[in-house]
Each structure stands twice: as C-alpha cells, then as structure tokens.
Amino acid sequence: MKTNRVTQNLGLKIISLIFAIAVWLVVVNINDPNTSTSFYNVQVNIENADVITSQGKIYEILDDTDVVPKVTVYGPRSVLEGLDKTDIIANADMNNLSSVNTIAIEFTTTSNNSQISEIRGSIESVKVTIENRKTMQLVLETEITGAAPDGYVIGGVTTDQNLVRVTGPESVVDLVDSAVISVDVDALSGVTSDITTSATIHLYDAEGNEVSGSTLTRNPESVIATIKILPTKEVPLVFTASGTPADGYAMTGEIDAEPATVTIAGSNSTLSQITEIAIPEDALNVTGQSSDMTTEIDIADYLPSGTSLATNVSDGIITVTVHIEREVTKEITINSDSIKAINGPENLTCEIGSLGESFTISITGVQSAVSTLTAASVVEDFDVAVWMSEQGITELSEGNYGVELEFNLPEGVRLNETIEAGLIVSSESSEEENTTTE
C-alpha cells in the first residue's frame, strides 16, 4: 500500500504551521507593536446645529464640554507616530441629542483610520442647554471716566449708532439691563480738541454686573464715539427781582447768590461774547413778602444759547436770597446854601433859596439804608442847564423861578413829597450894585 505524502505526519505539519504563524506575529509585533498616544484639549465639532436654530431656539454648551481634555488613540506605533492633534476629529451630531440634552461624541482620524484599533475621550458627550432665542433692543449709554485738561470740560459724547440689538438665550437676555460704552479721557491726556475713538459695547445687569456668554451677541459690537472737548469761562450772575413786598416792607436792593458765579462751557467764539448771565426778574417775585425771600433757581434754564454748565454748580441749582426789610420814615433838614446851582448862563448868577433858608425833607425806605443818610449825603447839585432844557427855556433872565429839587437817595429810599424852592437868577452887574449900595 502506497503512503500519501500530503497526509503523512499531518499533525506535525499543522503544529509547524501554527508555530510559524506565531513566530511571524512575534516578529511583526516586535517591529511595529500596538501602542497608544494622547492628545489634549481637542475641540468638538457640533454638527447639524440648524436642527435647533431653525426652530427659533438657541443652544449653549455647558461646562466647556465641547473641548475634550484628553483623547487617547490606540494602534500600531507606525501609524500613531504620524498623527498629530489636527488629525483627531471629534464630532457631536445634534440629531443624536438625548432626552437629557447630551450628545455623544464620535472620534475618528483624518488618516489611517482603519488601522486605529480604538479612540477614547476623557469625556464621552457634550452637555447642552436649549432655550428660546430672544432679541431685545437697547439705547446705548455712555460712561466717561477721567477729566479734561484744566480750563476745559467734556461737552458730551455722540456715537455713530445709538441702538444695540442683543440676541441670545432668553434667560440670559432677560438679565441685560443696559448697553454701555466706556471712554477713559485720562488715557488721552492733554487733548484739548474733540476726540474720536472706537469703543466696545458692554452689557450689564441691573446691579452693574457684566452679562456675557458665548451665545450672546451684540449688533453692533462696537461704535465710533466722538467726545466733545470744550473751553470754559467763569461769569458772574446778575439778578433783578420783581413784585411788591407786603405793606410797610421793601427790598433793600441786595440780592445774594450761592454761588455768585458759574463756569460755563462752549466754543471760543461763543464764550468771547458772554460777560454775565442775567436772571430775568420774573424768576424772583417778592410779592407779599415781609422778610428775606430765599429760593432755588435752576441756572441751566437761563444759560445763553450754545453753552452748557461746567463744573462748579451741582445739578445746576443755585440758592438766591432777596433781602427785604421793614420801612421807616426819617426827616432831614437841609440848608439852602448847601445846594449848588450849576451850569447856569455865564453872565448870570444862580442860587437856590435865600440866604439862611432851609428845607425839611421826609424820606421813607428800609431801615438799613435810611439810618445812614445825612443832609450832606443826600444833597444834590441843581443843574440849571438840564432844568432849562426840560422847561423849554432857551434864554434865562433875571428873576425868581420855582423849581423842584432832587436828592441823592439810594435804591429803596423814596422822597415822600416833592420839595420846591426858589431859583434866584441875577446878573453880575446887579450883584455889584447891591454890594456898592451896602
């Protein structure tokens, strides 16, 4: 019987084959062993986000789970040696959103993916929160810090846009109370002309805390702001009061203000024309008052056109006091020879009253003014030329004329009745004759 060589020693041959394969695997594994390598902070790509946004909703990643802290790749050393972080792909498909708002992360590589045995991430899913999208519109506010150089003031701020649209998750947008730009003038020290700069818009809640979020957007995100820098000028305040105090009382003529001057701002051409600020009399009506009247006035209501209040008055409010006193009556005796007749014709001599004649005048006014008056202080020269003009007299002749005397009385003091006296006009020749006769 003939022996089959193929089947002869079959068990030994099978054992040899298995051993050969094992040796081959050992050799291969020694030359290119399986190993692992790790990559850190791998960004997760969110796919099909429009599944959420098309419904008028918005999603937000929670706990920074869209970044995987550590990704470990397992495979042949020859394959892993050619990988870097950019070859690692981490995808989270919004179509796979779970009922607890998580999305499983799928890991792949850009090359040799079939030879990779396994990819593991330190986190396996992205956590999200989903809310209705909300948009609100705010008026842009401006916050100026710092101060203009001495002699100048910040005159205001204008922006190329004054409205801001804020969009984001409803719960976050509802926190937003204001949209503000901040400009630090100190950072632009020494500037004495208008400043134009770009300013980022910040969002704040009602308590002044900044509101932010990766899904919160502003449109626009920044604006061009122009800060007006204006020169200043200090000017006095001038007051006039109106009305009539109570019976037996009168204004003293003194009006005090605190402060008595204000600093205003405007263009150089405007300020050069302003020397004072006059407060109209209807702002200070003392009708029926029997004592000093103190009131507050908003000076901003009376600023000249093209100016604004600068720095030395808080909120534009000034305190004004109109002084009012009780009236008293006083009589003063005046000798006629103390009243001089002036500006008479050159060829004539003019005198008031006869030698030794006297007049008693009765005056009424506030006590502080009346008490200091004397005959010497109230006497006033009689101007013949002015009297002739008022009477229509072109040529004066000798004689005795009745005239009304005037007296030098301060504001708030009045003459109770007119005083008439004789204006004695004589020629120089008549005086000489009288002297010779005597």
C-alpha positions, 0 to 999 in steps of 0.5 A: 500500500502506497503512503500519501505524502500530503497526509503523512505526519499531518499533525506535525505539519499543522503544529509547524504551521501554527508555530510559524504563524506565531513566530511571524506575529512575534516578529511583526509585533516586535517591529511595529507593536500596538501602542497608544498616544494622547492628545489634549484639549481637542475641540468638538465639532457640533454638527447639524446645529440648524436642527435647533436654530431653525426652530427659533431656539438657541443652544449653549454648551455647558461646562466647556464640554465641547473641548475634550481634555484628553483623547487617547488613540490606540494602534500600531506605533507606525501609524500613531507616530504620524498623527498629530492633534489636527488629525483627531476629529471629534464630532457631536451630531445634534440629531443624536441629542438625548432626552437629557440634552447630551450628545455623544461624541464620535472620534475618528482620524483624518488618516489611517483610520482603519488601522486605529484599533480604538479612540477614547475621550476623557469625556464621552458627550457634550452637555447642552442647554436649549432655550428660546432665542430672544432679541431685545433692543437697547439705547446705548449709554455712555460712561466717561471716566477721567477729566479734561485738561484744566480750563476745559470740560467734556461737552458730551459724547455722540456715537455713530449708532445709538441702538444695540440689538442683543440676541441670545438665550432668553434667560440670559437676555432677560438679565441685560439691563443696559448697553454701555460704552466706556471712554477713559479721557485720562488715557488721552491726556492733554487733548484739548480738541474733540476726540474720536475713538472706537469703543466696545459695547458692554452689557450689564445687569441691573446691579452693574454686573457684566452679562456675557456668554458665548451665545450672546451677541451684540449688533453692533459690537462696537461704535465710533464715539466722538467726545466733545472737548470744550473751553470754559469761562467763569461769569458772574450772575446778575439778578433783578427781582420783581413784585411788591413786598407786603405793606410797610416792607421793601427790598433793600436792593441786595440780592445774594447768590450761592454761588455768585458765579458759574463756569460755563462751557462752549466754543471760543467764539461763543464764550468771547461774547458772554460777560454775565448771565442775567436772571430775568426778574420774573424768576424772583417775585417778592410779592407779599413778602415781609422778610428775606425771600430765599429760593432755588433757581435752576441756572441751566434754564437761563444759560445763553444759547450754545453753552452748557454748565461746567463744573462748579454748580451741582445739578445746576441749582443755585440758592438766591436770597432777596433781602427785604426789610421793614420801612421807616420814615426819617426827616432831614433838614437841609440848608439852602446854601448847601445846594449848588446851582450849576451850569447856569448862563455865564453872565448870570448868577444862580442860587437856590433859596435865600440866604439862611433858608432851609428845607425839611425833607421826609424820606421813607425806605428800609431801615438799613439804608435810611439810618445812614443818610445825612443832609450832606449825603443826600444833597444834590447839585441843581443843574440849571442847564438840564432844568432849562432844557426840560422847561423849554427855556432857551434864554434865562433872565433875571428873576425868581423861578420855582423849581423842584429839587432832587436828592441823592437817595439810594435804591429803596429810599423814596422822597415822600413829597416833592420839595420846591424852592426858589431859583434866584437868577441875577446878573453880575452887574446887579450883584455889584450894585447891591454890594456898592449900595451896602 
